[in-house]
């Protein structure tokens, strides 16, 4: 009887542990989408020059490559440290997008 209860508790704990990982993956994807939309809006409105856009896009591609590498090392998963690193990089990229959209340079 104790073994059955222990097994059920362990299974429940495992299932709860898996939910946050998928939530983090979705959060990373949502941020990627949001930042791409911000870049597209900056280009469409003329707030970002071609050079600024190219730089930001290359930075985004680098973050994506690094994320793929992190996932490859851990069987398709991101560790807590990996998520922290990617979040930090996305924060930096978000600030870059903001600065590029709000500086004095405009598409000519």
C-alpha positions in Angstrom: 0.0 0.0 0.0 2.8 2.4 0.9 4.6 1.6 -2.4 1.5 2.4 -4.4 1.0 5.8 -2.7 4.7 6.6 -3.0 4.6 5.7 -6.7 1.6 8.0 -7.3 3.2 10.8 -5.4 6.4 10.5 -7.4 4.5 10.4 -10.7 2.5 13.5 -9.7 5.7 15.3 -8.7 7.4 14.4 -12.0 4.4 15.6 -14.0 4.4 18.9 -12.2 8.2 19.3 -12.7 7.7 18.9 -16.5 5.1 21.7 -16.8 7.3 24.7 -16.0 9.9 23.6 -18.6 7.4 23.8 -21.4 6.2 27.1 -20.0 9.7 28.5 -20.2 10.1 27.2 -23.7 6.9 29.0 -24.7 8.1 32.2 -23.0 11.3 32.1 -25.0 9.4 31.6 -28.2 6.9 34.4 -27.3 9.8 36.8 -26.7 11.4 35.9 -30.0 8.2 36.5 -31.8 7.6 39.8 -30.0 11.1 41.0 -30.8 10.8 40.1 -34.5 7.5 42.1 -34.6 9.2 45.1 -33.0 12.0 44.9 -35.6 9.5 44.7 -38.4 7.6 47.7 -37.0 10.8 49.7 -36.8 11.6 48.9 -40.4 8.1 49.6 -41.6 8.0 53.0 -39.8 11.5 54.0 -40.9 12.7 54.2 -37.3 15.5 51.6 -38.1 18.0 51.9 -40.8 19.1 48.9 -42.9 22.4 48.7 -41.0 20.6 48.7 -37.6 18.2 46.1 -38.8 21.0 43.9 -40.1 22.9 44.2 -36.9 19.9 43.3 -34.7 18.9 40.4 -37.0 22.4 39.0 -36.8 22.3 39.2 -33.0 19.0 37.4 -32.9 20.4 34.7 -35.2 23.3 34.3 -32.8 21.0 33.9 -29.8 19.0 31.3 -31.8 22.1 29.3 -32.7 23.3 29.4 -29.1 19.9 28.1 -27.9 20.0 25.2 -30.4 23.4 24.3 -29.2 22.3 24.4 -25.6 19.4 22.1 -26.4 21.6 19.8 -28.4 23.8 19.3 -25.3 20.9 18.4 -23.0 18.7 16.2 -25.2 16.4 19.0 -26.4 16.0 20.6 -23.1 17.2 23.8 -21.6 18.7 23.8 -18.1 17.9 26.5 -15.6 21.3 28.1 -16.3 20.6 28.0 -20.1 17.3 29.7 -19.6 18.9 32.4 -17.5 21.6 33.0 -20.2 19.0 33.2 -23.0 16.8 35.5 -21.0 19.8 37.8 -20.3 20.7 37.8 -24.0 17.1 38.5 -25.0 17.0 41.4 -22.5 20.1 42.9 -24.0 18.7 42.5 -27.5 15.4 44.1 -26.4 17.4 47.1 -25.2 19.3 47.3 -28.5 16.0 47.3 -30.5 14.7 50.1 -28.3 17.8 52.2 -28.7 17.9 51.6 -32.5 14.3 52.5 -32.9 14.6 55.7 -30.7 17.8 57.2 -31.9 18.1 60.0 -34.3 18.9 57.8 -37.3 16.0 57.1 -39.7 15.7 55.3 -43.0 16.4 57.8 -45.8 
